[in-house]
Amino acid sequence: MNDSEVITLKIQAYDVYSQIASGNRLTSASKDPAGLAISEKLNSQIKGNEQAQKNIESSQDLLRTAEGSLNNISDSLLRVKELAVQASNGILTNDDKSIIQKEINSLFDTIQSSAQNTEFNGMKLLDGSFTDKTLGAGANGQGTVMQLENTSLESLGIKGFSVEGNFDIGKIDEAINKVNAARSQIGAQDNGLQANLNNTQASTIQQTASRATIADTDLAKSMMELNKQRILEQYQFSALQKQKNLESEKLGLLV
């Protein structure tokens, strides 16, 4: 029995302490090279999935911002429809229609403002510029393409609509249908993102569990190993002391 054996035991005990303290069995590559490689691949997928979840959630926030504005546009168009039907009443004077048109113009200003100024993270959403936006909804950056419809007065086909002359209420109906279609598209995209988010979350849970099986410390086993190391260390230290005492006694007899 010698000092180097005691030092070796101390190093082994320290390694077990490290595993318990960190919760990580793979404190060095030499512990399990194959397990470490698999663990790191899983960790890479987990990190990618976690960021993909954030991307999806941000995109859902964007869609809901757009949906809120489209809902306001829809309400304004429904009011325009009411006013246009009112203006079609033959008993109204030109002054009456002029008053109705002023309210319609105010509603159109609101619609145009929503189309031109609705933004998310500095990007316009409803002016026709939000097209072909790829969403990184997967662990490796893959994703679907997002697009939002243009809901400006020009795109809706009601720019310059007036009830002060001959007018076609059908144009307002067409505009309402376009806005409803845009809202339906957003709803479908949001549902798709939610399904993707659910799948990504489930995948992350499974991958985290798999990685834990490979990399995490088995506390019960480690504690048993630590107790074993302590007993061996105490035994070898005691044996070393006895050996030193015997050697001292021999030297005393020689003297």
C-alpha positions as CSV (number, residue, x, y, z in Angstrom):
1,M,0.0,0.0,0.0
2,N,1.4,3.4,-0.9
3,D,0.5,7.1,-1.1
4,S,-0.2,7.0,-4.8
5,E,-3.0,4.5,-4.3
6,V,-4.6,6.8,-1.7
7,I,-4.3,9.7,-4.1
8,T,-6.0,7.6,-6.8
9,L,-8.9,6.9,-4.5
10,K,-9.2,10.5,-3.7
11,I,-9.4,11.4,-7.4
12,Q,-12.0,8.8,-7.9
13,A,-14.1,10.0,-5.0
14,Y,-13.7,13.6,-6.3
15,D,-15.0,12.5,-9.7
16,V,-18.1,10.9,-8.0
17,Y,-18.6,14.1,-6.0
18,S,-18.5,16.1,-9.3
19,Q,-21.1,13.9,-10.9
20,I,-23.4,14.3,-7.9
21,A,-22.9,18.1,-7.7
22,S,-23.4,18.7,-11.4
23,G,-26.0,16.1,-12.0
24,N,-24.1,15.1,-15.1
25,R,-22.6,11.7,-15.4
26,L,-20.5,12.7,-18.5
27,T,-18.1,15.0,-16.6
28,S,-15.5,14.1,-19.3
29,A,-15.5,12.6,-22.7
30,S,-13.5,9.6,-21.5
31,K,-16.4,8.5,-19.3
32,D,-18.6,7.4,-22.2
33,P,-17.4,8.7,-25.7
34,A,-20.4,7.2,-27.5
35,G,-22.9,8.4,-24.9
36,L,-21.4,11.9,-25.0
37,A,-21.7,12.1,-28.8
38,I,-25.4,11.0,-28.6
39,S,-26.1,13.3,-25.7
40,E,-24.6,16.4,-27.5
41,K,-26.6,15.6,-30.7
42,L,-29.8,15.4,-28.6
43,N,-28.8,18.7,-26.8
44,S,-28.4,20.4,-30.2
45,Q,-31.9,19.2,-31.2
46,I,-33.3,20.4,-27.9
47,K,-31.8,23.8,-28.2
48,G,-33.1,24.1,-31.8
49,N,-36.6,23.0,-30.8
50,E,-36.6,25.5,-27.9
51,Q,-35.8,28.4,-30.3
52,A,-38.3,27.1,-32.9
53,Q,-40.9,27.3,-30.1
54,K,-40.0,30.9,-29.5
55,N,-40.2,31.6,-33.3
56,I,-43.7,30.0,-33.5
57,E,-45.0,31.9,-30.5
58,S,-43.7,35.2,-31.9
59,S,-45.4,34.4,-35.3
60,Q,-48.6,33.7,-33.5
61,D,-48.4,37.1,-31.8
62,L,-47.9,38.6,-35.2
63,L,-50.9,36.8,-36.7
64,R,-53.1,37.9,-33.8
65,T,-52.0,41.5,-34.2
66,A,-53.0,41.3,-37.8
67,E,-56.3,39.6,-36.9
68,G,-57.1,42.4,-34.4
69,S,-56.7,45.0,-37.2
70,L,-58.7,43.0,-39.7
71,N,-61.5,42.6,-37.1
72,N,-61.7,46.4,-36.9
73,I,-61.6,46.8,-40.6
74,S,-64.5,44.3,-40.9
75,D,-66.5,46.2,-38.3
76,S,-65.9,49.4,-40.3
77,L,-67.0,47.8,-43.6
78,L,-70.2,46.5,-42.0
79,R,-71.0,50.0,-40.9
80,V,-70.3,51.2,-44.4
81,K,-72.7,48.6,-45.7
82,E,-75.4,49.9,-43.4
83,L,-74.8,53.5,-44.5
84,A,-74.8,52.5,-48.2
85,V,-78.2,50.7,-47.7
86,Q,-79.5,53.8,-45.9
87,A,-78.3,56.0,-48.8
88,S,-80.1,53.9,-51.3
89,N,-83.4,55.1,-49.9
90,G,-85.0,57.3,-52.5
91,I,-86.6,59.7,-50.0
92,L,-83.2,61.0,-48.9
93,T,-82.0,64.4,-50.1
94,N,-78.6,65.2,-51.5
95,D,-77.7,66.9,-48.2
96,D,-78.7,63.6,-46.4
97,K,-76.4,61.6,-48.7
98,S,-73.6,64.1,-48.2
99,I,-73.8,63.6,-44.4
100,I,-73.8,59.8,-44.9
101,Q,-70.8,60.1,-47.2
102,K,-68.8,62.1,-44.6
103,E,-69.2,59.2,-42.1
104,I,-68.2,56.7,-44.9
105,N,-65.1,58.7,-45.6
106,S,-64.2,58.7,-41.9
107,L,-64.6,54.9,-41.8
108,F,-62.5,54.6,-45.0
109,D,-59.7,56.7,-43.3
110,T,-59.8,54.3,-40.4
111,I,-59.6,51.3,-42.8
112,Q,-56.7,52.8,-44.7
113,S,-54.9,53.7,-41.6
114,S,-55.2,50.1,-40.3
115,A,-53.9,48.7,-43.6
116,Q,-51.0,51.1,-43.8
117,N,-49.9,51.3,-40.1
118,T,-50.5,47.9,-38.6
119,E,-47.0,46.7,-37.7
120,F,-45.2,43.9,-35.8
121,N,-41.5,44.2,-35.0
122,G,-41.2,47.1,-37.5
123,M,-42.8,45.2,-40.4
124,K,-46.0,46.3,-42.1
125,L,-48.6,43.5,-42.0
126,L,-51.6,44.6,-44.1
127,D,-50.3,46.8,-46.9
128,G,-49.3,44.0,-49.2
129,S,-45.6,44.0,-48.3
130,F,-45.8,41.0,-45.9
131,T,-45.2,38.2,-48.4
132,D,-43.1,35.0,-48.5
133,K,-41.9,35.2,-44.9
134,T,-40.2,31.9,-44.0
135,L,-40.8,30.9,-40.4
136,G,-38.0,28.9,-38.6
137,A,-40.5,26.5,-37.0
138,G,-38.2,23.5,-36.8
139,A,-35.0,22.5,-34.9
140,N,-32.9,22.9,-38.1
141,G,-34.5,26.2,-39.2
142,Q,-37.0,24.7,-41.6
143,G,-40.5,26.1,-41.7
144,T,-43.5,27.2,-43.5
145,V,-44.0,30.4,-45.6
146,M,-46.3,33.1,-44.2
147,Q,-48.2,35.7,-46.2
148,L,-50.8,38.3,-45.3
149,E,-53.3,39.9,-47.7
150,N,-53.4,43.5,-48.7
151,T,-56.4,45.2,-47.2
152,S,-56.0,48.7,-48.4
153,L,-58.9,50.5,-50.0
154,E,-57.3,50.1,-53.4
155,S,-56.9,46.3,-52.9
156,L,-60.4,46.0,-51.6
157,G,-61.8,47.8,-54.6
158,I,-63.6,50.5,-52.7
159,K,-61.2,53.5,-53.2
160,G,-63.4,56.5,-54.1
161,F,-66.7,54.7,-53.3
162,S,-69.4,57.3,-52.9
163,V,-73.1,57.3,-52.2
164,E,-73.6,60.8,-53.6
165,G,-74.1,59.5,-57.1
166,N,-74.8,56.1,-58.6
167,F,-73.2,53.4,-56.6
168,D,-73.0,49.6,-56.3
169,I,-73.4,48.2,-52.8
170,G,-72.0,44.9,-54.2
171,K,-68.5,46.4,-54.1
172,I,-68.8,46.8,-50.3
173,D,-70.0,43.1,-50.1
174,E,-66.9,42.1,-52.1
175,A,-64.6,44.1,-49.8
176,I,-66.2,42.4,-46.8
177,N,-65.7,39.0,-48.4
178,K,-62.0,39.7,-49.1
179,V,-61.5,40.8,-45.4
180,N,-63.3,37.7,-44.2
181,A,-61.1,35.5,-46.5
182,A,-58.0,37.2,-45.1
183,R,-59.2,36.5,-41.5
184,S,-59.9,32.9,-42.4
185,Q,-56.4,32.5,-43.8
186,I,-54.9,33.9,-40.6
187,G,-57.0,31.5,-38.6
188,A,-55.8,28.6,-40.6
189,Q,-52.1,29.7,-40.3
190,D,-52.5,30.1,-36.6
191,N,-54.0,26.6,-36.2
192,G,-51.2,25.2,-38.2
193,L,-48.6,27.0,-36.1
194,Q,-50.3,25.7,-32.9
195,A,-50.2,22.1,-34.2
196,N,-46.5,22.6,-35.0
197,L,-45.9,24.1,-31.6
198,N,-47.5,21.1,-29.9
199,N,-45.4,18.7,-31.9
200,T,-42.2,20.6,-31.2
201,Q,-43.0,20.7,-27.5
202,A,-43.7,16.9,-27.4
203,S,-40.4,16.3,-29.3
204,T,-38.5,18.4,-26.9
205,I,-39.9,16.5,-23.9
206,Q,-39.0,13.2,-25.5
207,Q,-35.5,14.3,-26.4
208,T,-34.8,15.8,-23.0
209,A,-35.9,12.5,-21.4
210,S,-33.6,10.5,-23.7
211,R,-30.7,12.8,-23.0
212,A,-31.3,12.6,-19.2
213,T,-31.2,8.8,-19.5
214,I,-27.8,9.0,-21.1
215,A,-26.1,12.0,-19.4
216,D,-27.8,12.5,-16.0
217,T,-26.2,11.1,-12.8
218,D,-27.8,8.1,-11.2
219,L,-27.8,9.6,-7.7
220,A,-28.5,6.3,-5.9
221,K,-25.8,4.5,-7.7
222,S,-23.4,7.4,-7.3
223,M,-24.0,7.6,-3.6
224,M,-23.3,3.9,-3.2
225,E,-20.1,4.4,-5.2
226,L,-19.1,7.3,-3.1
227,N,-19.7,5.4,0.1
228,K,-17.6,2.5,-1.4
229,Q,-14.8,5.0,-2.2
230,R,-14.9,6.4,1.3
231,I,-14.6,2.9,2.9
232,L,-11.7,2.0,0.6
233,E,-10.0,5.2,1.3
234,Q,-10.3,4.8,5.0
235,Y,-9.1,1.2,4.8
236,Q,-6.1,2.1,2.6
237,F,-5.3,5.1,4.8
238,S,-5.4,2.9,7.9
239,A,-3.3,0.2,6.2
240,L,-0.8,2.8,5.1
241,Q,-0.5,4.1,8.6
242,K,0.0,0.6,10.0
243,Q,2.7,0.0,7.4
244,K,4.4,3.2,8.4
245,N,4.2,2.3,12.1
246,L,5.7,-1.2,11.4
247,E,8.5,0.4,9.5
248,S,9.2,2.8,12.3
249,E,9.2,-0.1,14.8
250,K,11.7,-1.9,12.7
251,L,14.0,1.1,12.5
252,G,13.7,1.4,16.3
253,L,14.7,-2.2,16.8
254,L,17.7,-1.7,14.5
255,V,18.8,1.3,16.6
